[in-house]
């Protein structure tokens, strides 16, 4: 592989976070981390509002950008600030726990037989967020890639597009990145859970200032936070990759398929797992879902959907 592609992959695994194996946590009871993360999100909003007022910021979109910077880490390199917080905070219970090394964790997962490039990245661990199990990488996508989406959204708005048009085009630009050299083309994984997190991060950034129920408004020439953040509004069953399967490049899929099949078949028959997902709130199609169907799933290379995974256990 040419050095340029290796560098692109290294940027991809650091910037867009990591893969995860949700099937491993089937029989694990994890404490709900929503209260801790809600407090964390609210602090980032509060800090941005305070900083904006101290520096006489006038545009609310700048405040929204500051909130996203706080989540990512303004001088970003490596995993996002919020992902690092989730990884290191002892109040956020994870599986496997942090006393299991990243190397040992990798060998536990269905990615064990993946090629060498996949092994360069530490896998994201599973947390419980409002009863929904997902990888900590979803926090990174929400913040970092969601911030990128938001910047693109603002650019499209500046060009005269409506809110809906700007959001749509920001999503489509994000799709191009995820399908291209910084995503599927190098890493070999197209995660629909990641795409949902990207979209939800943008949606949150937009709602910091816009819509009928914004987080921040201007009162007496000062920005004021008027409502609290709740992870329930932006994190959902789509981000559980045991429910919303990723798409793997054929070569990678061939390597991981035997262990993936074993994990999947054990998972779907597990009573604890079945009870957990039965309590997941129903999914209502959003703009991101619609565009995935219209754009990604109509591409020839993605025509093989993972319906074959669901047939594993009938063989």
C-alpha atoms as one frame of an Amber mdcrd trajectory, in Angstrom:
protein
   0.000   0.000   0.000   1.337   3.440  -0.899   2.424   5.705   1.925  -0.341
   8.213   1.088  -2.965   5.532   1.661  -1.361   4.463   4.929  -1.387   8.074
   6.119  -5.011   8.418   5.057  -5.890   5.321   7.025  -4.044   6.565  10.096
  -5.974   9.838   9.908  -9.183   7.890   9.472  -8.749   5.713  12.546  -7.750
   8.684  14.697 -10.225  11.225  13.358 -13.256   9.051  12.849 -12.679   6.888
  15.883 -12.775   3.123  16.056 -14.716  -0.009  15.275 -16.587  -1.930  17.943
 -17.995  -5.392  18.631 -21.375  -4.999  20.353 -22.087  -8.727  20.388 -19.567
  -9.323  23.173 -21.653  -7.417  25.719 -24.796  -9.519  25.261 -24.683 -11.125
  28.695 -23.163  -8.162  30.497 -25.201  -5.813  32.688 -23.768  -2.315  32.417
 -24.716   0.664  34.548 -26.538   3.402  32.615 -24.020   6.136  31.809 -26.628
   8.681  30.689 -26.588  10.755  33.924 -22.790  11.179  33.758 -22.776  12.026
  30.059 -25.754  14.373  30.359 -23.806  16.318  32.983 -20.762  16.340  30.726
 -22.684  17.650  27.723 -24.390  20.316  29.808 -21.072  21.519  31.173 -19.715
  21.958  27.636 -22.765  24.057  26.724 -22.481  26.112  29.923 -18.761  26.705
  29.340 -19.344  27.797  25.741 -22.068  30.246  26.784 -19.840  31.707  29.491
 -16.904  32.058  27.112 -19.070  33.630  24.414 -20.378  36.247  26.830 -16.885
  37.023  28.150 -15.646  37.542  24.605 -18.717  39.489  23.404 -19.594  36.906
  20.741 -22.671  38.035  18.833 -23.549  35.105  16.551 -25.279  32.163  18.162
 -23.868  29.836  15.502 -20.436  30.702  16.899 -21.636  29.525  20.307 -22.802
  26.249  18.749 -19.380  25.874  17.159 -17.753  26.475  20.532 -19.917  23.763
  22.107 -18.767  21.281  19.448 -15.150  22.390  19.919 -15.510  21.711  23.635
 -16.726  18.183  22.899 -13.970  17.484  20.394 -11.090  19.381  21.945 -10.251
  22.528  19.978  -6.651  21.424  19.330  -7.849  18.037  18.135  -5.523  15.117
  17.453  -6.383  11.542  18.301  -9.710  10.542  19.807 -12.155  13.286  20.702
 -12.230  14.802  24.172 -15.623  13.276  24.958 -14.501   9.820  23.786 -11.446
  10.081  26.001 -13.697  11.144  28.887 -15.911   8.089  28.357 -12.894   5.810
  28.074 -11.168   7.053  31.236 -13.989   8.075  33.578 -14.534   5.338  36.191
 -18.198   6.336  36.591 -18.845   5.197  33.028 -18.986   1.422  33.086 -17.582
  -0.219  29.976 -17.261  -3.677  28.515 -14.703  -4.992  28.449 -13.446  -3.029
  31.482 -10.269  -1.013  31.098  -8.199  -3.575  33.011  -8.480  -5.701  29.849
  -5.758  -4.520  27.493  -6.630  -3.244  24.019  -4.648  -6.131  22.529  -6.546
  -8.703  24.582  -9.859  -7.040  23.728  -9.071  -7.167  20.011  -8.510 -10.921
  20.233 -11.910 -11.299  21.907 -13.759  -9.687  18.995 -14.848 -10.913  15.582
 -12.171  -8.594  14.164  -9.480 -10.942  15.515  -8.594 -12.233  12.026  -8.807
  -8.834  10.326  -5.862  -7.569   8.302  -2.991  -5.653   9.825  -4.429  -2.185
   9.155  -7.470  -2.916  11.292  -5.170  -3.935  14.126  -3.579  -0.482  14.196
  -6.698   0.928  15.854  -7.865   0.253  19.411 -11.469  -0.928  19.370 -14.180
   1.099  21.096 -15.754  -0.453  24.192 -19.452  -0.823  24.872 -21.417   1.433
  27.218 -25.067   1.615  28.247 -26.797   4.871  27.304 -30.429   5.023  28.442
 -30.674   1.249  28.174 -29.179   1.138  24.666 -25.787  -0.510  24.233 -23.321
   1.206  21.885 -19.615   1.791  21.406 -17.829   4.836  22.809 -16.843   5.576
  19.200 -20.384   6.881  18.679 -19.546   9.799  20.979 -16.540  10.590  18.808
 -18.565  10.529  15.620 -21.275  12.644  17.223 -18.775  15.329  18.210 -15.993
  15.356  15.613 -17.784  14.325  12.436 -20.969  16.005  13.641 -18.936  19.210
  13.921 -17.692  18.751  10.345 -21.267  18.251   9.173 -22.289  21.404  11.034
 -19.546  23.501   9.433 -20.687  22.261   6.019 -24.289  23.004   6.959 -23.372
  26.606   7.794 -21.496  26.944   4.501 -24.524  25.766   2.547 -26.791  28.100
   4.512 -24.430  30.987   3.700 -24.892  30.162   0.021 -28.635  30.713   0.392
 -29.871  27.180   0.922 -32.782  26.443   3.217 -32.213  24.648   6.506 -33.456
  21.355   5.037 -31.358  21.720   1.869 -28.242  22.586   3.874 -28.687  19.609
   6.210 -29.260  17.265   3.287 -26.162  18.444   1.439 -24.050  18.282   4.589
 -25.134  14.651   5.045 -24.350  13.822   1.408 -20.899  15.373   1.702 -20.362
  13.296   4.828 -21.413  10.158   2.955 -18.751  10.857   0.318 -16.089  11.015
   3.029 -17.269   7.860   4.812 -17.444   5.892   1.554 -14.146   7.269   0.283
 -10.524   7.388   1.292 -11.199   8.299   4.930 -13.730   5.562   5.494 -14.858
   2.379   3.760 -12.308   2.540   0.940  -9.383   2.257   3.374 -10.754   0.836
   6.627 -13.124  -1.600   4.928 -16.086  -0.857   7.211 -19.118   1.281   6.483
 -20.868   1.676   9.815 -24.481   2.767   9.614 -24.333   3.400  13.354 -21.491
   5.849  12.735 -23.489   7.585   9.993 -26.367   8.008  12.424 -24.013   9.483
  15.035 -22.575  11.932  12.491 -26.067  13.108  11.607 -27.219  13.379  15.209
 -24.147  15.450  16.079 -25.020  17.916  13.349 -28.657  17.942  14.406 -27.628
  18.789  17.958 -25.306  21.584  16.791 -28.117  23.074  14.697 -30.524  22.858
  17.627 -28.146  24.689  19.963 -29.495  27.895  18.413 -32.185  27.030  15.865
 -35.685  25.590  15.890 -38.634  25.904  18.246 -36.741  24.691  21.312 -33.084
  25.831  21.159 -30.603  25.335  23.951 -29.215  28.860  23.792 -30.972  32.210
  23.238 -29.981  35.852  23.486 -31.481  37.807  26.411 -30.465  41.350  27.290
 -27.453  41.092  24.980 -26.233  37.958  26.735 -26.445  34.329  25.693 -28.423
  32.149  28.093 -28.864  28.375  28.159 -32.591  27.772  28.470 -32.788  23.979
  28.541 -30.661  20.979  29.442 -29.168  18.388  27.136 -30.557  14.850  27.262
 -28.781  11.997  25.471 -32.183  10.399  24.779 -32.770  12.977  22.068 -29.719
  12.005  19.986 -28.611   8.472  20.855 -30.812   5.593  19.769 -30.986   1.959
  18.666 -29.420   2.739  15.299 -26.127   3.199  17.147 -26.183  -0.343  18.548
 -24.258  -2.261  15.890 -25.696  -5.577  17.037 -29.019  -4.219  15.771 -27.857
  -1.934  12.944 -25.182  -3.980  11.182 -22.190  -2.425   9.498 -21.204  -3.226
   5.922 -17.796  -4.816   5.471 -15.618  -4.868   2.365 -15.709  -8.405   0.867
 -12.100  -9.300   1.764 -12.538  -8.173   5.361 -15.964  -9.795   5.570 -14.467
 -13.148   4.543 -11.910 -12.905   7.360 -14.377 -11.976  10.097 -17.387 -14.029
   8.952 -16.782 -17.263  10.938 -16.440 -15.540  14.309 -19.131 -12.974  13.451
 -21.529 -15.825  12.686 -20.788 -17.519  16.001 -21.228 -14.293  17.999 -24.396
 -13.313  16.163 -26.105 -16.682  16.581 -25.275 -16.764  20.278 -26.523 -13.215
  20.694 -29.943 -13.421  19.077 -30.955 -16.383  21.227 -29.778 -14.865  24.486
 -32.770 -13.972  26.725 -31.031 -10.990  28.285 -30.253  -9.520  24.846 -33.750
 -10.172  23.536 -35.307  -8.503  26.556 -32.966  -5.516  26.276 -33.624  -4.764
  22.621 -37.369  -5.310  23.098 -37.284  -2.193  25.279 -35.514  -0.055  22.686
 -37.733   2.840  21.533 -39.124   2.328  18.022 -37.145   3.850  15.167 -38.897
   6.473  13.063 -37.246   7.194   9.697 -35.224  10.408   9.683 -33.482  12.377
   6.938 -30.298  10.347   7.327 -32.144   7.020   6.964 -33.862   8.249   3.837
 -30.613   9.363   2.216 -28.865   6.093   3.092 -31.613   4.241   1.208 -31.561
   6.643  -1.740 -27.818   7.077  -2.114 -25.698   4.435  -0.414 -27.865   1.349
  -0.772 -28.455   1.984  -4.474 -24.713   1.833  -5.231 -23.610  -1.378  -6.894
 -20.794  -2.032  -4.421 -23.250  -1.844  -1.523 -25.978  -3.889  -3.205 -25.197
  -6.870  -0.953 -26.883  -5.860   2.262 -26.202  -7.893   5.364 -29.431  -9.828
   5.171 -27.138 -12.837   4.848 -26.064 -12.274   8.469 -29.639 -12.830   9.543
 -29.629 -16.180   7.739 -26.491 -17.390   9.529 -28.327 -19.296  12.221 -30.676
 -21.089   9.810 -27.859 -22.927   8.075
